[in-house]
Amino acid sequence: MHLARLFTPVLLMLALPWAAPAAAQDMPTVLPNNYVMSDILNRQRVDSAIKSGRGGKTQSAQQPARPTDPAAATTYRASPAVSVRVRRQFADWMGKQAGEEGGRRIAEAMARHDPVASWAEIVAGDGLRPGDMADSMASYWILNWAMANGADNNRAQAQAVRDQIRPTIASNPGYVRLDEAQRQELSEVLMLNFLIQHAAYMDAMKRGDSATARRLGDAAVARFRTEMGVDLRRLKLTEAGFAPAG
């Protein structure tokens, strides 16, 4: 795959902390008012979306999504300047995790190869595309669920998760207040976190390293439990999206 050819040598070195639940945190976003990713899908909203299958009907009882209102849309027009800023922040953050040399190498890799294009190639088979926060969020959730459960997904399931997530995001008052650049930043931070986790997990699977794959799955569980109050191992993925298991 595209990512494996271009980024894996660098990302694998930097992805090692993700193999331990104690170091399961993603790159944070740098937005006004300390707004963070988990605020979009907090526990109450996640529970409502999952229990209602597609999410929209339950959410409308709390705060109706307004799909005709541009302020509530999950799509955005990407700005190169925002991408440059996000990648610089990512390299700086990775430098703090893996040392100055690691940050420099990841910056060089991102300068040579567009991470958004790499993400798009990986998720294209699921019908997910850049320019929509719902797509990047869906890919991130599905990857973490897959790592946690040692499972896979199909295109119909990915599309259902995207449709399930969209009204949950768009009806969130905090998200509606974000401008287009901030929406792009949130989306691209998700893509970058996706890439580094995907690189580590796919490498472990390719090598048949079940111990590392299991540690990555445990890290995904810890990450989602801490940030969103969700147990990924108590969810099942269906063609209507995520639903409680059992």
N, C-alpha and C positions, 0 to 999 in steps of 0.2 A: 504494500500500500504506500501511498505518497508520503505519509508521515514517517513510516518506518525507514524509507530511503533517505529522507532529508534531515529529520530531527532526532531520530532515536539515539545516536551516539551521545549527543549532548543531554537529551531529556532523561535518558536512563540514569545517568550519573546524578542528575538533580532530583529524580523521582524517588530515590531510595528512602527518604523520610516518609513517603506515603505508604510504605510497606508496614508501618507501625501505627496502631490506633492512637498512640500518644501524640503523634505528629500529623494528625489527620486534617488539619485546617487548610483551607484553600487560600489563595491570594485574595486579600480583602479588596473591596472597592474604595475609592477615595472620592466621596461625594459630600455635598453640603449636609449639615445637620446630622452627621454620623449615620446617614442612611446606608444600610447594608443589605446584602442579597436576601438574607433570611427574613427581613421585614416584608418582602413581597409575598412569600409563601410561609406565613407563620402557621403555627400548629392548628389554630381554629380554621383557617382557610384551607389548609391542606386536608384536614379531616373532612370538611364539607365537600370538597371536590372529589375525594376518593370515595366517600360513602354514596355520593350521588352519581357515580359512574362518569358522566361527562362533565360534571362540575357546574354547569351554568345554572340549572334550576335552583339548586340549593343556594348558590351565591346570590341570586336575584332577591332572595328574601332578606339578605343582609344589606347589600349595596348593589343596586342593579348595574350591570355593565352597560356602557353606552357605546355600542359598536359604531354608531354614526358620528360620534364625537371624536375628532382627530386627537384630542388630548388623551383619550382612553385607548387609542390604538396601540398594538404591540409592535407595529412596524416602525422603521426609521430609515432615513437616508444617511448612509455612511459617509463620514468625513475623514479624509486621509489624516488631517491634523489630530483628530481624536485617536485614531489608530496608533499614530506615532507616540502620543502621550501614554496610552494604555501599555504599549510594549516597553516603553522606557520604565514605567512604574513596575511592570512585571520583572524586567531584568534587575532593577534595583532590589525588589523584594526577594528574588531568587538569589541575588548576591548575599543577602542577609542569611538565607537558609543554607547556602552551600559555599559561601566564601566569594571574595571578589572575582576570582578566576571563573567561577561558575556563572556569575552574573555577566561577565564579559562574553563568555562563550555563548550564552543564550541570546544576548543582544546581537552578536554576530550572526547567529543562525536565523534570527527573525529578520535581520537586514537582508539576508540572501534569499529567504523564502517566506512568502506571505502566510502567516499562521491561519488567517481566515480562509484562505484558499485551501490549505491543508485540511482544516476542519470540514469545509464544504465537501471535499472529495470523500472523506470518510463517511459522512452522513448522507451523501447523495442517494444511496440506495434506499434509504428510508423516506425519501422525498422531503428532506429538511434542507433549508436554504438560509444563507446569510440575509440580514436585513430585517429579521423578525425575532423579537425577544422570546416569543413562544417556542420557536424552533430551537434556539440555543438552549433554553431551559429544558425542553423535552429531551434533547440529546444528553444533557448532563444528568438528568434524573435516570434515564434509561441505562446509561453507562454504569452509574453507581449501583443501581438495582442489579444489573447483570453481574458486576463484580461481587456484590454481596451474596448472590444466590447461585453463582456459577452457571448462569443461564444465558439465553440469547433472546432476541426479539425478531419480529418480522415487520414489514413495511406497514401493514394495516395497524399493528399495535402502536408503532411510532406515531402514525398520523392521529390515532385516537388519543394518545398522551398529549400531543400538541393541542388538539381541540379541547382536551380536558383542562389544560393549563391556561390557555388563552383567557377565558373569562375570569379566572382567578387572579391573573395579573392585572388585567384591564380594569377590574372593579376595585383595585386597591387604591385608596386615596393618595397614599404616598407615591405610588408609581405614577399616577395621573399627573402629579405636580412636577415630575421630572421633565426637563426639556429633551429635545431629540439627541443632543450630544451625550447627555447623561444616560439615556436609554441605550445608546450605542456602546457606551463604556461598560455598562452592566453586562450587555450581551457578549462583548468581546472578552471580558474577564472570565465569563463562563466558558467561552471557547478555549482560552488558554489553559484554564484548570482542566478542562476536558482533555486537551492534547497531552498534557504531562501524565495524567492518570491513565489514559488510553495507551500511551507508549509503554508504560511500565507493565500494565496488565497484559497487553498483547505479546510483549517480549516473554513474560513468564509463561504464558500459554504455549507459545511457540517452542520454548525450551522444555516444556513439560515440568516446569517448576511449580508443583502444586502447593508447596509451603509458602512461596512468595505470593502466589495468586490468592491463597487463603488470607494472608496478612493484608493484602490490598482490599480484599472483601471486608475484613474486620474493620479496616480503616474507614471504608465507605459507610459501614453501619454506624460507627462512632461519630463520624462527621454529621450524618443526617439526624441522628438522635440528639446531638448537642445543638445543632443549628436550627432544626425544624421540628424536633419532638416526634420524629417519624422512625419507626423500626422497619427498615427495608426488607427484613426477612419475614415480616408479617404482612407483606403485600404480594399480590399476584398480578401479573401483567396479562391483560385480556385484550380482545379486539374492541372493547369499549374503554380501554385505558386501565389505570391502576384501580384495584379493588382490594378490600381486606381479604386476607387468606384465611381459610377455615371458617 
